[in-house]
Amino acid sequence: MAERYGLFTIIVLGESILGATTAIKEGLDEGEHAGSLTSLAARGLVLVFPCGGCTSTSRDTSASKR
């Protein structure tokens, strides 16, 4: 079950990044606010990439020793 939640999380993060990338690309194609869009994209990446560690599973060995 934990593996399914991990895979679901990966899919949701991927879809979020894809949607944000598409929105920023369309905004840059219009030519307005290019500096602020680039800054926003960089800040978004800083927030998303550390969350990759949130999906890793750590095994608690104390329960298996009982």
PDB file with SEQRES, HELIX, SHEET and CRYST1 records, atoms N, CA, C and O in Angstrom:
SEQRES   1 A   66  MET ALA GLU ARG TYR GLY LEU PHE THR ILE ILE VAL LEU          
SEQRES   2 A   66  GLY GLU SER ILE LEU GLY ALA THR THR ALA ILE LYS GLU          
SEQRES   3 A   66  GLY LEU ASP GLU GLY GLU HIS ALA GLY SER LEU THR SER          
SEQRES   4 A   66  LEU ALA ALA ARG GLY LEU VAL LEU VAL PHE PRO CYS GLY          
SEQRES   5 A   66  GLY CYS THR SER THR SER ARG ASP THR SER ALA SER LYS          
SEQRES   6 A   66  ARG                                                          
HELIX    1 AA1 ALA A    2  GLU A   30  1                                  29    
HELIX    2 AA2 ALA A   34  VAL A   48  1                                  15    
HELIX    3 AA3 PHE A   49  THR A   55  5                                   7    
HELIX    4 AA4 ALA A   63  LYS A   65  5                                   3    
CRYST1    1.000    1.000    1.000  90.00  90.00  90.00 P 1           1          
ATOM      1  N   MET A   1       0.821  -1.186   0.000  1.00  0.00           N  
ATOM      2  CA  MET A   1       0.000   0.000   0.000  1.00  0.00           C  
ATOM      3  C   MET A   1       0.873   1.260   0.000  1.00  0.00           C  
ATOM      4  O   MET A   1       0.560   2.237  -0.681  1.00  0.00           O  
ATOM      5  N   ALA A   2       1.954   1.232   0.759  1.00  0.00           N  
ATOM      6  CA  ALA A   2       2.828   2.408   0.825  1.00  0.00           C  
ATOM      7  C   ALA A   2       3.431   2.701  -0.542  1.00  0.00           C  
ATOM      8  O   ALA A   2       3.643   3.862  -0.890  1.00  0.00           O  
ATOM      9  N   GLU A   3       3.708   1.663  -1.315  1.00  0.00           N  
ATOM     10  CA  GLU A   3       4.279   1.863  -2.648  1.00  0.00           C  
ATOM     11  C   GLU A   3       3.297   2.600  -3.550  1.00  0.00           C  
ATOM     12  O   GLU A   3       3.703   3.428  -4.365  1.00  0.00           O  
ATOM     13  N   ARG A   4       2.022   2.305  -3.410  1.00  0.00           N  
ATOM     14  CA  ARG A   4       1.008   2.989  -4.221  1.00  0.00           C  
ATOM     15  C   ARG A   4       0.933   4.466  -3.895  1.00  0.00           C  
ATOM     16  O   ARG A   4       0.802   5.298  -4.794  1.00  0.00           O  
ATOM     17  N   TYR A   5       1.016   4.800  -2.615  1.00  0.00           N  
ATOM     18  CA  TYR A   5       1.006   6.212  -2.232  1.00  0.00           C  
ATOM     19  C   TYR A   5       2.241   6.929  -2.760  1.00  0.00           C  
ATOM     20  O   TYR A   5       2.158   8.078  -3.193  1.00  0.00           O  
ATOM     21  N   GLY A   6       3.376   6.256  -2.726  1.00  0.00           N  
ATOM     22  CA  GLY A   6       4.595   6.855  -3.260  1.00  0.00           C  
ATOM     23  C   GLY A   6       4.488   7.114  -4.748  1.00  0.00           C  
ATOM     24  O   GLY A   6       4.876   8.181  -5.225  1.00  0.00           O  
ATOM     25  N   LEU A   7       3.961   6.142  -5.492  1.00  0.00           N  
ATOM     26  CA  LEU A   7       3.788   6.314  -6.930  1.00  0.00           C  
ATOM     27  C   LEU A   7       2.763   7.408  -7.232  1.00  0.00           C  
ATOM     28  O   LEU A   7       2.950   8.196  -8.160  1.00  0.00           O  
ATOM     29  N   PHE A   8       1.699   7.456  -6.464  1.00  0.00           N  
ATOM     30  CA  PHE A   8       0.696   8.503  -6.644  1.00  0.00           C  
ATOM     31  C   PHE A   8       1.313   9.881  -6.426  1.00  0.00           C  
ATOM     32  O   PHE A   8       1.033  10.821  -7.172  1.00  0.00           O  
ATOM     33  N   THR A   9       2.148   9.994  -5.405  1.00  0.00           N  
ATOM     34  CA  THR A   9       2.809  11.269  -5.115  1.00  0.00           C  
ATOM     35  C   THR A   9       3.709  11.688  -6.269  1.00  0.00           C  
ATOM     36  O   THR A   9       3.737  12.860  -6.643  1.00  0.00           O  
ATOM     37  N   ILE A  10       4.442  10.741  -6.831  1.00  0.00           N  
ATOM     38  CA  ILE A  10       5.318  11.045  -7.965  1.00  0.00           C  
ATOM     39  C   ILE A  10       4.499  11.526  -9.159  1.00  0.00           C  
ATOM     40  O   ILE A  10       4.883  12.479  -9.836  1.00  0.00           O  
ATOM     41  N   ILE A  11       3.379  10.870  -9.415  1.00  0.00           N  
ATOM     42  CA  ILE A  11       2.528  11.276 -10.540  1.00  0.00           C  
ATOM     43  C   ILE A  11       1.967  12.675 -10.317  1.00  0.00           C  
ATOM     44  O   ILE A  11       1.953  13.490 -11.240  1.00  0.00           O  
ATOM     45  N   VAL A  12       1.509  12.958  -9.112  1.00  0.00           N  
ATOM     46  CA  VAL A  12       0.940  14.279  -8.817  1.00  0.00           C  
ATOM     47  C   VAL A  12       2.006  15.366  -8.950  1.00  0.00           C  
ATOM     48  O   VAL A  12       1.739  16.426  -9.516  1.00  0.00           O  
ATOM     49  N   LEU A  13       3.206  15.115  -8.437  1.00  0.00           N  
ATOM     50  CA  LEU A  13       4.286  16.107  -8.571  1.00  0.00           C  
ATOM     51  C   LEU A  13       4.640  16.332 -10.038  1.00  0.00           C  
ATOM     52  O   LEU A  13       4.863  17.467 -10.460  1.00  0.00           O  
ATOM     53  N   GLY A  14       4.690  15.253 -10.812  1.00  0.00           N  
ATOM     54  CA  GLY A  14       4.997  15.384 -12.236  1.00  0.00           C  
ATOM     55  C   GLY A  14       3.949  16.194 -12.973  1.00  0.00           C  
ATOM     56  O   GLY A  14       4.285  17.048 -13.793  1.00  0.00           O  
ATOM     57  N   GLU A  15       2.690  15.935 -12.690  1.00  0.00           N  
ATOM     58  CA  GLU A  15       1.608  16.692 -13.323  1.00  0.00           C  
ATOM     59  C   GLU A  15       1.653  18.168 -12.922  1.00  0.00           C  
ATOM     60  O   GLU A  15       1.379  19.045 -13.741  1.00  0.00           O  
ATOM     61  N   SER A  16       1.995  18.434 -11.678  1.00  0.00           N  
ATOM     62  CA  SER A  16       2.095  19.817 -11.215  1.00  0.00           C  
ATOM     63  C   SER A  16       3.214  20.556 -11.923  1.00  0.00           C  
ATOM     64  O   SER A  16       3.046  21.700 -12.344  1.00  0.00           O  
ATOM     65  N   ILE A  17       4.349  19.902 -12.052  1.00  0.00           N  
ATOM     66  CA  ILE A  17       5.484  20.529 -12.734  1.00  0.00           C  
ATOM     67  C   ILE A  17       5.164  20.739 -14.211  1.00  0.00           C  
ATOM     68  O   ILE A  17       5.507  21.777 -14.776  1.00  0.00           O  
ATOM     69  N   LEU A  18       4.515  19.770 -14.835  1.00  0.00           N  
ATOM     70  CA  LEU A  18       4.135  19.911 -16.246  1.00  0.00           C  
ATOM     71  C   LEU A  18       3.165  21.071 -16.441  1.00  0.00           C  
ATOM     72  O   LEU A  18       3.322  21.858 -17.375  1.00  0.00           O  
ATOM     73  N   GLY A  19       2.177  21.182 -15.581  1.00  0.00           N  
ATOM     74  CA  GLY A  19       1.214  22.285 -15.691  1.00  0.00           C  
ATOM     75  C   GLY A  19       1.861  23.641 -15.479  1.00  0.00           C  
ATOM     76  O   GLY A  19       1.566  24.598 -16.195  1.00  0.00           O  
ATOM     77  N   ALA A  20       2.746  23.720 -14.493  1.00  0.00           N  
ATOM     78  CA  ALA A  20       3.439  24.989 -14.237  1.00  0.00           C  
ATOM     79  C   ALA A  20       4.356  25.357 -15.390  1.00  0.00           C  
ATOM     80  O   ALA A  20       4.447  26.525 -15.768  1.00  0.00           O  
ATOM     81  N   THR A  21       5.033  24.367 -15.947  1.00  0.00           N  
ATOM     82  CA  THR A  21       5.933  24.621 -17.080  1.00  0.00           C  
ATOM     83  C   THR A  21       5.152  25.125 -18.286  1.00  0.00           C  
ATOM     84  O   THR A  21       5.578  26.061 -18.962  1.00  0.00           O  
ATOM     85  N   THR A  22       4.020  24.509 -18.553  1.00  0.00           N  
ATOM     86  CA  THR A  22       3.187  24.936 -19.677  1.00  0.00           C  
ATOM     87  C   THR A  22       2.681  26.365 -19.476  1.00  0.00           C  
ATOM     88  O   THR A  22       2.685  27.166 -20.411  1.00  0.00           O  
ATOM     89  N   ALA A  23       2.251  26.679 -18.270  1.00  0.00           N  
ATOM     90  CA  ALA A  23       1.750  28.030 -17.991  1.00  0.00           C  
ATOM     91  C   ALA A  23       2.848  29.075 -18.133  1.00  0.00           C  
ATOM     92  O   ALA A  23       2.615  30.153 -18.680  1.00  0.00           O  
ATOM     93  N   ILE A  24       4.042  28.762 -17.643  1.00  0.00           N  
ATOM     94  CA  ILE A  24       5.150  29.717 -17.739  1.00  0.00           C  
ATOM     95  C   ILE A  24       5.595  29.877 -19.187  1.00  0.00           C  
ATOM     96  O   ILE A  24       5.930  30.982 -19.615  1.00  0.00           O  
ATOM     97  N   LYS A  25       5.600  28.778 -19.945  1.00  0.00           N  
ATOM     98  CA  LYS A  25       5.974  28.863 -21.360  1.00  0.00           C  
ATOM     99  C   LYS A  25       4.999  29.748 -22.124  1.00  0.00           C  
ATOM    100  O   LYS A  25       5.414  30.576 -22.935  1.00  0.00           O  
ATOM    101  N   GLU A  26       3.711  29.578 -21.871  1.00  0.00           N  
ATOM    102  CA  GLU A  26       2.718  30.419 -22.542  1.00  0.00           C  
ATOM    103  C   GLU A  26       2.861  31.884 -22.128  1.00  0.00           C  
ATOM    104  O   GLU A  26       2.686  32.784 -22.950  1.00  0.00           O  
ATOM    105  N   GLY A  27       3.175  32.118 -20.874  1.00  0.00           N  
ATOM    106  CA  GLY A  27       3.383  33.488 -20.413  1.00  0.00           C  
ATOM    107  C   GLY A  27       4.598  34.135 -21.056  1.00  0.00           C  
ATOM    108  O   GLY A  27       4.572  35.316 -21.403  1.00  0.00           O  
ATOM    109  N   LEU A  28       5.670  33.354 -21.215  1.00  0.00           N  
ATOM    110  CA  LEU A  28       6.872  33.890 -21.854  1.00  0.00           C  
ATOM    111  C   LEU A  28       6.655  34.116 -23.344  1.00  0.00           C  
ATOM    112  O   LEU A  28       7.238  35.039 -23.913  1.00  0.00           O  
ATOM    113  N   ASP A  29       5.828  33.295 -23.991  1.00  0.00           N  
ATOM    114  CA  ASP A  29       5.534  33.483 -25.409  1.00  0.00           C  
ATOM    115  C   ASP A  29       4.798  34.795 -25.660  1.00  0.00           C  
ATOM    116  O   ASP A  29       4.950  35.404 -26.719  1.00  0.00           O  
ATOM    117  N   GLU A  30       3.998  35.229 -24.685  1.00  0.00           N  
ATOM    118  CA  GLU A  30       3.296  36.504 -24.827  1.00  0.00           C  
ATOM    119  C   GLU A  30       4.243  37.685 -24.648  1.00  0.00           C  
ATOM    120  O   GLU A  30       3.959  38.783 -25.125  1.00  0.00           O  
ATOM    121  N   GLY A  31       5.356  37.471 -23.972  1.00  0.00           N  
ATOM    122  CA  GLY A  31       6.364  38.503 -23.836  1.00  0.00           C  
ATOM    123  C   GLY A  31       6.176  39.448 -22.661  1.00  0.00           C  
ATOM    124  O   GLY A  31       6.995  40.344 -22.457  1.00  0.00           O  
ATOM    125  N   GLU A  32       5.140  39.271 -21.905  1.00  0.00           N  
ATOM    126  CA  GLU A  32       4.904  40.161 -20.780  1.00  0.00           C  
ATOM    127  C   GLU A  32       5.448  39.546 -19.495  1.00  0.00           C  
ATOM    128  O   GLU A  32       5.320  38.341 -19.276  1.00  0.00           O  
ATOM    129  N   HIS A  33       6.044  40.359 -18.661  1.00  0.00           N  
ATOM    130  CA  HIS A  33       6.502  39.958 -17.328  1.00  0.00           C  
ATOM    131  C   HIS A  33       7.497  38.797 -17.371  1.00  0.00           C  
ATOM    132  O   HIS A  33       7.423  37.893 -16.539  1.00  0.00           O  
ATOM    133  N   ALA A  34       8.413  38.812 -18.319  1.00  0.00           N  
ATOM    134  CA  ALA A  34       9.372  37.711 -18.462  1.00  0.00           C  
ATOM    135  C   ALA A  34      10.254  37.577 -17.226  1.00  0.00           C  
ATOM    136  O   ALA A  34      10.535  36.460 -16.793  1.00  0.00           O  
ATOM    137  N   GLY A  35      10.687  38.671 -16.660  1.00  0.00           N  
ATOM    138  CA  GLY A  35      11.546  38.623 -15.481  1.00  0.00           C  
ATOM    139  C   GLY A  35      10.846  38.037 -14.271  1.00  0.00           C  
ATOM    140  O   GLY A  35      11.412  37.211 -13.555  1.00  0.00           O  
ATOM    141  N   SER A  36       9.625  38.461 -14.046  1.00  0.00           N  
ATOM    142  CA  SER A  36       8.897  37.955 -12.886  1.00  0.00           C  
ATOM    143  C   SER A  36       8.505  36.492 -13.064  1.00  0.00           C  
ATOM    144  O   SER A  36       8.470  35.743 -12.088  1.00  0.00           O  
ATOM    145  N   LEU A  37       8.206  36.069 -14.303  1.00  0.00           N  
ATOM    146  CA  LEU A  37       7.887  34.662 -14.551  1.00  0.00           C  
ATOM    147  C   LEU A  37       9.101  33.765 -14.330  1.00  0.00           C  
ATOM    148  O   LEU A  37       8.979  32.671 -13.781  1.00  0.00           O  
ATOM    149  N   THR A  38      10.267  34.232 -14.759  1.00  0.00           N  
ATOM    150  CA  THR A  38      11.487  33.457 -14.552  1.00  0.00           C  
ATOM    151  C   THR A  38      11.792  33.340 -13.066  1.00  0.00           C  
ATOM    152  O   THR A  38      12.183  32.273 -12.592  1.00  0.00           O  
ATOM    153  N   SER A  39      11.617  34.414 -12.342  1.00  0.00           N  
ATOM    154  CA  SER A  39      11.823  34.398 -10.897  1.00  0.00           C  
ATOM    155  C   SER A  39      10.836  33.456 -10.210  1.00  0.00           C  
ATOM    156  O   SER A  39      11.211  32.706  -9.309  1.00  0.00           O  
ATOM    157  N   LEU A  40       9.592  33.497 -10.632  1.00  0.00           N  
ATOM    158  CA  LEU A  40       8.569  32.619 -10.071  1.00  0.00           C  
ATOM    159  C   LEU A  40       8.882  31.153 -10.352  1.00  0.00           C  
ATOM    160  O   LEU A  40       8.705  30.303  -9.480  1.00  0.00           O  
ATOM    161  N   ALA A  41       9.342  30.855 -11.556  1.00  0.00           N  
ATOM    162  CA  ALA A  41       9.685  29.479 -11.915  1.00  0.00           C  
ATOM    163  C   ALA A  41      10.852  28.975 -11.069  1.00  0.00           C  
ATOM    164  O   ALA A  41      10.838  27.832 -10.612  1.00  0.00           O  
ATOM    165  N   ALA A  42      11.845  29.808 -10.863  1.00  0.00           N  
ATOM    166  CA  ALA A  42      12.997  29.411 -10.048  1.00  0.00           C  
ATOM    167  C   ALA A  42      12.591  29.145  -8.601  1.00  0.00           C  
ATOM    168  O   ALA A  42      13.044  28.179  -7.988  1.00  0.00           O  
ATOM    169  N   ARG A  43      11.741  30.001  -8.068  1.00  0.00           N  
ATOM    170  CA  ARG A  43      11.269  29.789  -6.687  1.00  0.00           C  
ATOM    171  C   ARG A  43      10.422  28.527  -6.567  1.00  0.00           C  
ATOM    172  O   ARG A  43      10.483  27.824  -5.558  1.00  0.00           O  
ATOM    173  N   GLY A  44       9.642  28.248  -7.587  1.00  0.00           N  
ATOM    174  CA  GLY A  44       8.840  27.029  -7.584  1.00  0.00           C  
ATOM    175  C   GLY A  44       9.693  25.783  -7.586  1.00  0.00           C  
ATOM    176  O   GLY A  44       9.381  24.814  -6.893  1.00  0.00           O  
ATOM    177  N   LEU A  45      10.773  25.793  -8.363  1.00  0.00           N  
ATOM    178  CA  LEU A  45      11.683  24.641  -8.389  1.00  0.00           C  
ATOM    179  C   LEU A  45      12.365  24.449  -7.047  1.00  0.00           C  
ATOM    180  O   LEU A  45      12.575  23.319  -6.606  1.00  0.00           O  
ATOM    181  N   VAL A  46      12.710  25.551  -6.400  1.00  0.00           N  
ATOM    182  CA  VAL A  46      13.340  25.453  -5.082  1.00  0.00           C  
ATOM    183  C   VAL A  46      12.386  24.807  -4.082  1.00  0.00           C  
ATOM    184  O   VAL A  46      12.824  24.093  -3.180  1.00  0.00           O  
ATOM    185  N   LEU A  47      11.099  25.051  -4.235  1.00  0.00           N  
ATOM    186  CA  LEU A  47      10.115  24.462  -3.327  1.00  0.00           C  
ATOM    187  C   LEU A  47       9.810  23.000  -3.654  1.00  0.00           C  
ATOM    188  O   LEU A  47       9.585  22.198  -2.748  1.00  0.00           O  
ATOM    189  N   VAL A  48       9.799  22.647  -4.942  1.00  0.00           N  
ATOM    190  CA  VAL A  48       9.376  21.314  -5.351  1.00  0.00           C  
ATOM    191  C   VAL A  48      10.468  20.269  -5.184  1.00  0.00           C  
ATOM    192  O   VAL A  48      10.188  19.175  -4.694  1.00  0.00           O  
ATOM    193  N   PHE A  49      11.687  20.566  -5.569  1.00  0.00           N  
ATOM    194  CA  PHE A  49      12.728  19.544  -5.564  1.00  0.00           C  
ATOM    195  C   PHE A  49      13.073  19.005  -4.184  1.00  0.00           C  
ATOM    196  O   PHE A  49      13.330  17.806  -4.073  1.00  0.00           O  
ATOM    197  N   PRO A  50      13.095  19.802  -3.136  1.00  0.00           N  
ATOM    198  CA  PRO A  50      13.330  19.197  -1.817  1.00  0.00           C  
ATOM    199  C   PRO A  50      12.210  18.251  -1.381  1.00  0.00           C  
ATOM    200  O   PRO A  50      12.430  17.393  -0.527  1.00  0.00           O  
ATOM    201  N   CYS A  51      11.019  18.397  -1.954  1.00  0.00           N  
ATOM    202  CA  CYS A  51       9.907  17.515  -1.596  1.00  0.00           C  
ATOM    203  C   CYS A  51      10.103  16.106  -2.131  1.00  0.00           C  
ATOM    204  O   CYS A  51       9.380  15.194  -1.731  1.00  0.00           O  
ATOM    205  N   GLY A  52      11.053  15.908  -3.015  1.00  0.00           N  
ATOM    206  CA  GLY A  52      11.343  14.560  -3.493  1.00  0.00           C  
ATOM    207  C   GLY A  52      11.769  13.648  -2.361  1.00  0.00           C  
ATOM    208  O   GLY A  52      11.504  12.447  -2.396  1.00  0.00           O  
ATOM    209  N   GLY A  53      12.422  14.202  -1.366  1.00  0.00           N  
ATOM    210  CA  GLY A  53      12.821  13.419  -0.208  1.00  0.00           C  
ATOM    211  C   GLY A  53      11.650  13.075   0.690  1.00  0.00           C  
ATOM    212  O   GLY A  53      11.741  12.156   1.504  1.00  0.00           O  
ATOM    213  N   CYS A  54      10.558  13.796   0.553  1.00  0.00           N  
ATOM    214  CA  CYS A  54       9.367  13.518   1.360  1.00  0.00           C  
ATOM    215  C   CYS A  54       8.722  12.197   0.971  1.00  0.00           C  
ATOM    216  O   CYS A  54       8.021  11.590   1.780  1.00  0.00           O  
ATOM    217  N   THR A  55       8.947  11.748  -0.249  1.00  0.00           N  
ATOM    218  CA  THR A  55       8.298  10.532  -0.714  1.00  0.00           C  
ATOM    219  C   THR A  55       9.122   9.288  -0.436  1.00  0.00           C  
ATOM    220  O   THR A  55       8.631   8.172  -0.606  1.00  0.00           O  
ATOM    221  N   SER A  56      10.367   9.461  -0.012  1.00  0.00           N  
ATOM    222  CA  SER A  56      11.191   8.280   0.248  1.00  0.00           C  
ATOM    223  C   SER A  56      10.679   7.570   1.489  1.00  0.00           C  
ATOM    224  O   SER A  56      10.209   8.200   2.437  1.00  0.00           O  
ATOM    225  N   THR A  57      10.777   6.268   1.465  1.00  0.00           N  
ATOM    226  CA  THR A  57      10.285   5.488   2.593  1.00  0.00           C  
ATOM    227  C   THR A  57      11.457   5.061   3.454  1.00  0.00           C  
ATOM    228  O   THR A  57      12.423   4.478   2.962  1.00  0.00           O  
ATOM    229  N   SER A  58      11.370   5.348   4.706  1.00  0.00           N  
ATOM    230  CA  SER A  58      12.387   4.885   5.637  1.00  0.00           C  
ATOM    231  C   SER A  58      11.789   3.751   6.442  1.00  0.00           C  
ATOM    232  O   SER A  58      10.647   3.831   6.896  1.00  0.00           O  
ATOM    233  N   ARG A  59      12.539   2.734   6.611  1.00  0.00           N  
ATOM    234  CA  ARG A  59      12.029   1.557   7.317  1.00  0.00           C  
ATOM    235  C   ARG A  59      12.409   1.647   8.793  1.00  0.00           C  
ATOM    236  O   ARG A  59      13.570   1.862   9.141  1.00  0.00           O  
ATOM    237  N   ASP A  60      11.434   1.483   9.623  1.00  0.00           N  
ATOM    238  CA  ASP A  60      11.647   1.499  11.061  1.00  0.00           C  
ATOM    239  C   ASP A  60      11.985   0.082  11.494  1.00  0.00           C  
ATOM    240  O   ASP A  60      11.135  -0.807  11.448  1.00  0.00           O  
ATOM    241  N   THR A  61      13.207  -0.123  11.907  1.00  0.00           N  
ATOM    242  CA  THR A  61      13.638  -1.466  12.277  1.00  0.00           C  
ATOM    243  C   THR A  61      13.266  -1.826  13.704  1.00  0.00           C  
ATOM    244  O   THR A  61      13.384  -2.987  14.098  1.00  0.00           O  
ATOM    245  N   SER A  62      12.822  -0.858  14.482  1.00  0.00           N  
ATOM    246  CA  SER A  62      12.488  -1.164  15.881  1.00  0.00           C  
ATOM    247  C   SER A  62      11.272  -2.071  15.974  1.00  0.00           C  
ATOM    248  O   SER A  62      11.190  -2.885  16.893  1.00  0.00           O  
ATOM    249  N   ALA A  63      10.335  -1.954  15.058  1.00  0.00           N  
ATOM    250  CA  ALA A  63       9.134  -2.783  15.096  1.00  0.00           C  
ATOM    251  C   ALA A  63       9.445  -4.226  14.728  1.00  0.00           C  
ATOM    252  O   ALA A  63       8.780  -5.144  15.209  1.00  0.00           O  
ATOM    253  N   SER A  64      10.448  -4.439  13.880  1.00  0.00           N  
ATOM    254  CA  SER A  64      10.767  -5.802  13.470  1.00  0.00           C  
ATOM    255  C   SER A  64      11.544  -6.562  14.536  1.00  0.00           C  
ATOM    256  O   SER A  64      11.665  -7.783  14.439  1.00  0.00           O  
ATOM    257  N   LYS A  65      12.067  -5.892  15.538  1.00  0.00           N  
ATOM    258  CA  LYS A  65      12.838  -6.540  16.595  1.00  0.00           C  
ATOM    259  C   LYS A  65      11.946  -7.130  17.689  1.00  0.00           C  
ATOM    260  O   LYS A  65      12.438  -7.846  18.561  1.00  0.00           O  
ATOM    261  N   ARG A  66      10.685  -6.850  17.657  1.00  0.00           N  
ATOM    262  CA  ARG A  66       9.771  -7.321  18.708  1.00  0.00           C  
ATOM    263  C   ARG A  66       9.438  -8.768  18.559  1.00  0.00           C  
ATOM    264  O   ARG A  66       8.682  -9.313  19.363  1.00  0.00           O  
TER     265      ARG A  66                                                      
END                                                                             
